[in-house]
């Protein structure tokens, strides 16, 4: 993936427009090339006898011998960053044994710029480049650094959170931002308007296995949300229940 995507990042060739992908966005050459690498590997796995289905942002749903397990693929999470040459984007892969986000069995997010890999297995833990993520371990006094994913107009919905944190970051890749939240790099991650559940499946498992919490902005669970391209939700993540509670109060929840 890195050898395919990095030479296209920030180039006119990578931004060449193609068709509308299954997710509803315009597919660029960079997206197509990244997805082709993933599918080449998945087809090889299928040829060895594994039976599963795939749901990809660009290609949509494909059945390779069985409905489940289901592999979710976001070939380039943070694709606008990649197309513009901003060095923060990754690939997201999640394996589900059922139709909802709570059915995520395993997840992997790889930062395609530096190769850093975030992985998780349900009930077994989460890892950052092979090292177990153990959570922050600190007693929170407040919010020091918060990450957001938002349009300019929607920032008003997160006003309380913005006003009560020391610093904010908008990184442009939800999968990577949530993974960093799981490791305690951010005290909270917030998407104040509905964003695609599909993009964050692997990272939400990393967060949960590291002891973190993810809800919508009203505090509702995300586990029953359908793992489909059209499923959307607002989002508030934190690396610990205590920090999540502080962030909820800041939002007025």
C-alpha positions in Angstrom: 0.0 0.0 0.0 2.7 2.5 0.9 4.7 1.9 -2.3 1.5 2.4 -4.3 0.0 5.4 -2.5 3.0 7.5 -1.5 4.2 8.2 -5.0 0.7 9.4 -5.9 0.1 11.6 -2.8 0.0 15.3 -3.6 0.3 14.7 -7.4 -1.9 15.6 -10.3 -1.9 11.9 -11.3 -3.2 10.9 -7.9 -6.0 13.5 -8.2 -7.2 12.3 -11.6 -11.0 12.0 -11.2 -12.7 8.7 -12.1 -16.2 7.5 -11.3 -18.4 8.0 -8.2 -17.5 5.3 -5.7 -19.9 3.2 -3.7 -19.6 5.6 -0.8 -20.9 8.4 -2.9 -17.7 10.4 -3.2 -15.7 11.0 -6.4 -13.1 8.3 -6.8 -9.6 9.6 -7.7 -6.7 7.5 -9.2 -5.1 7.4 -5.7 -8.2 5.8 -4.3 -8.5 3.3 -7.1 -4.8 2.3 -6.9 -5.0 1.8 -3.2 -8.1 -0.3 -3.4 -6.6 -2.5 -6.1 -3.7 -3.4 -3.8 -6.1 -4.5 -1.1 -8.4 -6.5 -3.4 -5.4 -8.3 -4.9 -4.5 -9.6 -1.5 -8.1 -10.4 -0.6 -8.5 -12.4 -3.8 -5.3 -14.4 -3.0 -6.7 -15.2 0.4 -10.0 -16.3 -1.2 -8.1 -18.5 -3.6 -6.5 -20.3 -0.7 -10.0 -21.4 0.5 -11.2 -18.6 2.8 -14.8 -17.6 2.3 -15.9 -14.1 3.3 -17.5 -10.8 2.0 -16.0 -7.4 1.4 -17.4 -3.9 1.8 -15.2 -1.2 0.4 -15.6 2.5 0.1 -15.0 2.5 -3.6 -16.1 -1.0 -4.9 -19.0 -1.5 -2.6 -20.1 -5.0 -1.5 -18.7 -8.2 -2.9 -19.4 -11.7 -1.7 -16.4 -14.1 -1.9 -18.2 -17.3 -0.9 -19.9 -16.2 2.3 -21.8 -13.3 3.8 -19.6 -13.4 7.0 -17.1 -12.7 8.1 -17.2 -9.3 6.5 -14.1 -7.3 5.7 -14.6 -3.5 5.8 -12.0 -1.6 3.7 -11.3 2.1 3.6 -8.4 2.1 1.2 -7.3 5.7 2.1 -8.7 7.2 5.2 -7.8 10.9 5.0 -7.9 10.8 1.2 -8.2 14.6 1.0 -5.0 14.9 2.9 -3.4 12.4 0.5 -4.6 14.1 -2.6 -3.4 17.5 -1.3 0.0 16.1 -0.2 -0.7 16.5 3.6 1.3 13.7 5.2 -1.4 12.2 7.4 -3.5 9.4 6.0 -3.9 5.6 6.4 -5.6 2.4 5.4 -8.4 1.0 7.5 -9.4 -2.7 7.6 -11.9 -4.3 9.9 -13.2 -7.9 10.2 -16.8 -8.3 11.4 -18.6 -11.5 12.4 -22.0 -9.8 12.2 -23.8 -6.8 10.7 -23.1 -4.1 13.3 -20.2 -2.1 14.5 -20.3 -4.0 17.8 -19.6 -7.2 15.8 -16.1 -6.0 14.9 -13.8 -9.0 15.6 -10.4 -7.5 14.5 -9.2 -4.2 13.2 -6.1 -2.7 11.7 -5.2 0.9 10.8 -1.8 1.7 9.2 -0.4 5.2 8.8 0.7 5.0 5.2 3.2 7.8 5.7 5.3 6.3 8.5 4.1 2.7 8.5 2.9 2.8 12.1 0.3 0.0 12.6 -2.6 0.0 15.1 -4.3 -3.3 15.7 -6.9 -4.9 17.9 -8.6 -8.2 18.5 -11.9 -8.3 20.4 -11.4 -9.5 23.9 -7.6 -9.7 23.6 -6.3 -6.2 23.5 -5.0 -3.4 21.3 -1.5 -2.7 20.0 0.5 0.1 18.6 3.3 -1.3 16.4 3.2 -4.5 18.4 3.3 -2.8 21.9 0.2 -3.3 24.0 -1.8 -0.1 24.5 -2.6 0.2 28.2 -4.5 3.5 28.4 -3.4 6.8 29.9 -3.0 5.8 33.5 -3.3 9.4 34.7 -5.9 11.1 36.8 -7.5 13.7 34.5 -7.8 17.3 35.8 -9.3 18.6 32.6 -9.0 18.6 28.8 -5.5 19.5 27.6 -5.6 18.5 23.9 -8.7 17.6 21.9 -9.0 16.4 18.2 -11.9 17.2 16.0 -13.4 16.2 12.6 -15.7 18.9 11.5 -16.9 21.3 8.8 -16.4 25.0 9.7 -20.1 25.5 10.3 -20.5 22.5 12.5 -17.7 23.6 14.9 -20.4 25.6 16.8 -21.9 22.2 17.9 -18.7 21.5 19.7 -18.3 25.0 21.2 -18.3 23.9 24.8 -15.6 21.3 24.1 -13.5 23.8 22.2 -13.8 26.4 24.9 -12.8 24.0 27.7 -9.7 22.5 26.2 -6.2 23.9 26.1 -5.5 23.1 22.5 -7.3 21.6 19.5 -6.2 19.6 16.4 -8.1 18.8 13.2 -6.0 16.1 11.5 -8.1 15.0 8.6 -8.1 11.2 9.2 -10.7 9.9 11.7 -9.2 6.4 11.8 -5.8 7.7 12.9 -7.2 10.4 15.2 -9.3 7.8 17.1 -6.3 5.4 17.3 -4.2 8.2 18.8 -7.0 8.9 21.3 -6.9 5.3 22.3 -3.3 5.7 23.2 -3.9 8.8 25.2 -2.4 11.3 22.8 -5.7 13.2 22.8 -8.0 13.7 25.8 -11.0 13.4 23.5 -11.9 13.2 19.8 -15.1 14.7 18.6 -17.1 14.7 15.3 -20.0 17.0 16.0 -22.0 16.2 12.9 -22.9 12.7 11.5 -19.8 11.0 10.1 -19.6 7.5 8.5 -19.3 4.6 11.0 -17.6 2.7 8.2 -14.5 4.8 8.4 -13.9 4.2 12.1 -14.7 0.5 12.7 -11.2 -0.7 13.3 -10.2 2.4 15.4 -13.3 2.0 17.6 -12.2 -1.5 18.4 -8.7 -0.3 19.2 -10.2 2.3 21.5 -12.5 -0.1 23.3 -9.7 -2.7 23.8 -7.5 0.0 25.2 -10.1 0.9 27.8 -11.5 3.9 26.0 -15.1 5.0 25.5 -17.0 6.0 22.3 -20.5 7.3 22.1 -22.6 9.7 20.1 -22.8 13.3 21.3 -25.9 12.3 23.5 -24.0 9.5 25.1 -25.6 6.8 23.1 -23.9 3.5 22.3 -22.6 2.9 18.8 -22.5 -0.9 19.0 -25.8 -1.5 17.3 -25.1 0.8 14.3 -25.2 -1.0 11.0 -21.7 -1.5 9.4 -22.8 0.0 6.1 -21.5 2.9 3.9 -24.6 4.9 4.6 -24.5 4.6 8.4 -23.6 7.8 10.1 -23.4 9.2 13.7 -22.0 12.0 15.7 -19.0 10.9 17.8 -17.3 11.5 21.1 -14.3 9.4 22.0 -12.0 9.4 25.0 -9.2 7.2 26.3 -10.9 6.7 29.7 -14.4 6.8 31.2 -13.3 9.8 33.3 -12.1 11.9 30.3 -15.3 10.9 28.4 -17.4 12.2 31.3 -15.5 15.5 31.4 -15.9 15.9 27.6 -19.6 15.1 27.8 -20.0 17.8 30.5 -18.1 20.3 28.4 -20.5 19.6 25.5 -23.5 20.1 27.8 -24.4 16.4 27.7 
